[in-house]
């Protein structure tokens, strides 16, 4: 048989470089022992080469398949993580929109309440001003009606004095004065009275002063105009003449 017609096998098989991260496993099958040094021939080399090829081919295939599988797994994890993050963002956005809508509704309710209260306060202010004006106009109506009765009595007293020649005029005037004082007392107005006659600057106003050896302190010598209290508050001070201790 012609040697040129046969394929010439390479002296050495190509080295297999595994991919990064791949595990390489060389599988060998048991075979006949290599021939002695003196018996080496082309046929022996081919047989040995044929026995070594199956293990290297399997290693190459395993290295090729292992790396893409790891990348696909990492990609799936990354996609799942991104989907989860996207869902969280969508949930947060929905919650924020719901909260914003609730706040907007609450603000609208507060605005409506404020406008209603403002309108009510304005109506109340106008009503109080109207009632206040009416109160000041008619608050003294009852008092004035009673004072008119005193005026009627004065007119009767003057008329009676003209008819009787003035003999009963004083008596009528005294009765009218008593009636008027009773009317004032009903309204809380009472005259200022100091039994000890001691001068009190809070209720007395000194118009005249006079020194006297008969007094040891300032006293009221004469009341020139009576003072009055309204519900225990000074309504009008009494105008008095004050007697002072005589200086040595």
C-alpha positions as CSV (number, residue, x, y, z in Angstrom):
1,X,0.0,0.0,0.0
2,X,1.3,3.5,-1.0
3,X,2.2,5.7,2.0
4,X,1.3,8.9,0.0
5,X,-2.4,7.8,-0.3
6,X,-2.8,7.7,3.4
7,X,-3.4,10.7,5.6
8,X,-0.4,11.8,7.5
9,X,-1.3,12.2,11.2
10,X,0.3,15.0,13.2
11,X,3.2,14.1,15.4
12,X,1.5,15.8,18.4
13,X,-2.2,16.5,19.1
14,X,-3.3,20.2,19.5
15,X,-3.3,21.5,23.0
16,X,-6.7,22.3,24.4
17,X,-6.9,25.5,26.4
18,X,-9.9,25.6,28.7
19,X,-12.0,28.7,29.0
20,X,-11.8,30.8,32.2
21,X,-13.9,29.4,35.0
22,X,-14.4,26.0,33.3
23,X,-13.4,22.7,34.8
24,X,-11.5,20.4,32.6
25,X,-11.7,16.7,33.1
26,X,-9.7,14.3,31.0
27,X,-11.4,10.9,30.5
28,X,-9.2,8.0,29.5
29,X,-10.2,4.5,28.8
30,X,-8.0,1.5,29.6
31,X,-6.1,0.2,26.6
32,X,-3.2,-2.0,25.7
33,X,0.2,-1.2,27.0
34,X,2.3,1.0,24.8
35,X,4.7,-1.0,22.6
36,X,8.3,-1.1,23.3
37,X,10.7,1.5,21.9
38,X,12.0,-0.8,19.2
39,X,8.6,-1.6,17.9
40,X,7.3,2.0,17.3
41,X,5.7,2.5,13.9
42,X,3.2,4.7,12.2
43,X,0.4,2.3,13.0
44,X,1.3,2.3,16.7
45,X,1.4,6.1,16.8
46,X,-2.1,6.3,15.2
47,X,-3.5,3.8,17.6
48,X,-2.1,5.7,20.6
49,X,-3.4,9.0,19.2
50,X,-6.8,7.5,18.6
51,X,-7.0,6.4,22.2
52,X,-6.1,9.9,23.6
53,X,-8.5,11.9,21.4
54,X,-11.8,10.9,23.1
55,X,-10.8,12.3,26.5
56,X,-9.6,15.6,25.1
57,X,-12.8,16.0,23.0
58,X,-15.0,15.5,26.1
59,X,-13.0,18.0,28.1
60,X,-13.4,20.6,25.3
61,X,-17.1,20.1,25.1
62,X,-17.6,20.3,28.8
63,X,-15.5,23.6,29.0
64,X,-17.6,25.0,26.2
65,X,-20.9,24.2,27.8
66,X,-20.1,25.2,31.4
67,X,-19.3,28.9,30.8
68,X,-22.5,29.9,28.9
69,X,-24.7,28.2,31.5
70,X,-23.1,30.3,34.3
71,X,-23.6,33.5,32.4
72,X,-27.3,32.7,31.7
73,X,-27.9,32.0,35.3
74,X,-26.4,35.3,36.4
75,X,-28.5,37.1,33.7
76,X,-31.7,35.4,35.0
77,X,-30.8,36.5,38.6
78,X,-30.1,40.1,37.4
79,X,-33.4,40.2,35.4
80,X,-35.3,38.9,38.4
81,X,-33.7,41.5,40.7
82,X,-34.5,44.3,38.2
83,X,-38.1,43.1,38.0
84,X,-38.4,43.1,41.7
85,X,-37.0,46.6,42.0
86,X,-39.4,47.8,39.3
87,X,-42.3,46.3,41.2
88,X,-41.2,48.1,44.3
89,X,-40.9,51.4,42.5
90,X,-44.3,51.0,41.0
91,X,-45.8,50.2,44.4
92,X,-44.1,53.2,45.9
93,X,-45.3,55.4,43.1
94,X,-48.9,54.1,43.6
95,X,-48.7,54.7,47.3
96,X,-47.3,58.2,46.8
97,X,-50.1,59.1,44.3
98,X,-52.7,57.7,46.7
99,X,-51.3,59.8,49.6
100,X,-51.1,62.9,47.4
101,X,-54.7,62.4,46.4
102,X,-55.8,62.0,50.1
103,X,-53.8,65.1,51.1
104,X,-55.4,67.1,48.2
105,X,-58.9,66.0,49.3
106,X,-58.2,66.8,52.9
107,X,-56.9,70.3,51.9
108,X,-60.0,70.9,49.9
109,X,-62.2,69.9,52.9
110,X,-60.2,72.3,55.2
111,X,-60.6,75.1,52.7
112,X,-64.3,74.6,52.4
113,X,-64.6,74.6,56.2
114,X,-62.5,77.7,56.5
115,X,-64.7,79.5,53.9
116,X,-67.8,78.5,55.8
117,X,-66.5,79.6,59.1
118,X,-65.3,82.9,57.7
119,X,-68.8,83.5,56.3
120,X,-70.4,82.6,59.6
121,X,-68.0,84.9,61.5
122,X,-68.8,87.8,59.2
123,X,-72.6,87.2,59.7
124,X,-72.1,87.0,63.4
125,X,-70.0,90.2,63.5
126,X,-72.7,92.1,61.6
127,X,-75.5,90.7,63.8
128,X,-73.5,91.7,67.0
129,X,-73.0,95.2,65.7
130,X,-76.7,95.5,64.9
131,X,-77.7,94.2,68.4
132,X,-75.1,96.4,70.1
133,X,-76.5,99.5,68.3
134,X,-80.0,98.5,69.3
135,X,-78.9,97.8,72.9
136,X,-77.4,101.3,73.3
137,X,-80.4,102.9,71.8
138,X,-83.0,101.1,73.9
139,X,-81.1,99.9,77.0
140,X,-82.2,102.8,79.1
141,X,-85.9,102.5,78.1
142,X,-87.1,101.1,81.4
143,X,-85.1,103.6,83.4
144,X,-86.3,106.5,81.4
145,X,-89.9,105.4,81.8
146,X,-89.5,105.5,85.6
147,X,-87.8,108.9,85.4
148,X,-90.8,110.1,83.5
149,X,-93.0,109.2,86.5
150,X,-90.7,111.4,88.6
151,X,-91.2,114.3,86.1
152,X,-94.9,113.7,86.3
153,X,-94.8,114.1,90.1
154,X,-92.7,117.3,89.8
155,X,-95.4,118.7,87.5
156,X,-98.1,117.7,90.0
157,X,-96.2,119.3,92.9
158,X,-95.8,122.6,91.1
159,X,-99.5,122.6,90.1
160,X,-100.5,121.9,93.7
161,X,-98.2,124.7,95.0
162,X,-99.9,127.2,92.7
163,X,-103.3,126.1,94.0
164,X,-102.5,126.1,97.7
165,X,-100.2,129.1,97.7
166,X,-97.0,127.1,98.2
167,X,-97.7,125.6,101.6
168,X,-97.4,122.0,100.5
169,X,-94.7,122.5,97.8
170,X,-91.8,121.5,100.1
171,X,-93.6,118.4,101.2
172,X,-94.3,117.4,97.6
173,X,-90.7,118.0,96.5
174,X,-89.3,115.9,99.4
175,X,-91.6,113.0,98.3
176,X,-90.4,113.3,94.8
177,X,-86.7,113.3,95.9
178,X,-87.3,110.2,97.9
179,X,-89.0,108.6,94.9
180,X,-86.0,109.5,92.7
181,X,-83.4,108.1,95.2
182,X,-85.4,104.9,95.4
183,X,-85.3,104.6,91.6
184,X,-81.6,105.2,91.5
185,X,-81.1,102.6,94.3
186,X,-82.9,100.0,92.2
187,X,-80.3,100.6,89.4
188,X,-77.4,100.1,91.9
189,X,-76.7,103.8,92.5
190,X,-76.3,104.7,96.2
191,X,-75.0,107.9,97.8
192,X,-71.6,108.0,99.5
193,X,-71.9,108.1,103.3
194,X,-69.0,108.3,105.8
195,X,-70.2,108.1,109.4
196,X,-66.8,109.1,110.8
197,X,-66.6,112.1,108.4
198,X,-63.0,111.1,107.6
199,X,-61.7,112.6,104.4
200,X,-61.2,109.8,101.8
201,X,-59.4,111.0,98.6
202,X,-60.8,108.0,96.8
203,X,-64.4,109.2,97.0
204,X,-64.0,112.8,98.1
205,X,-62.9,115.8,96.1
206,X,-61.6,118.7,98.2
207,X,-63.0,122.0,96.9
208,X,-62.2,124.2,99.9
209,X,-59.8,123.7,102.8
210,X,-59.8,125.3,106.3
211,X,-57.6,124.9,109.3
212,X,-59.3,124.1,112.6
213,X,-58.0,123.5,116.1
214,X,-60.9,121.2,116.8
215,X,-59.7,118.3,114.5
216,X,-56.6,116.1,114.7
217,X,-56.8,114.9,111.1
218,X,-58.4,115.8,107.8
219,X,-62.2,115.5,108.0
220,X,-65.1,116.5,105.9
221,X,-66.5,119.8,107.2
222,X,-69.3,120.3,104.7
223,X,-70.6,118.3,101.7
224,X,-71.2,120.7,98.9
225,X,-72.4,118.1,96.4
226,X,-73.3,114.5,97.2
227,X,-71.3,111.7,95.6
228,X,-72.6,108.4,94.4
229,X,-71.4,104.8,93.9
230,X,-72.6,102.5,91.1
231,X,-72.4,98.8,92.2
232,X,-69.6,99.7,94.7
233,X,-67.7,101.6,92.0
234,X,-67.3,105.4,92.1
235,X,-69.8,107.0,89.8
236,X,-69.3,110.6,91.0
237,X,-67.0,111.9,93.8
238,X,-68.5,114.1,96.5
239,X,-67.4,117.8,96.5
240,X,-66.5,118.7,100.1
241,X,-64.9,121.3,102.3
242,X,-62.0,119.8,104.2
243,X,-61.0,120.8,107.8
244,X,-57.3,120.4,108.4
245,X,-55.5,120.4,111.8
246,X,-54.2,123.8,112.7
247,X,-50.5,124.3,112.3
248,X,-48.5,125.5,115.4
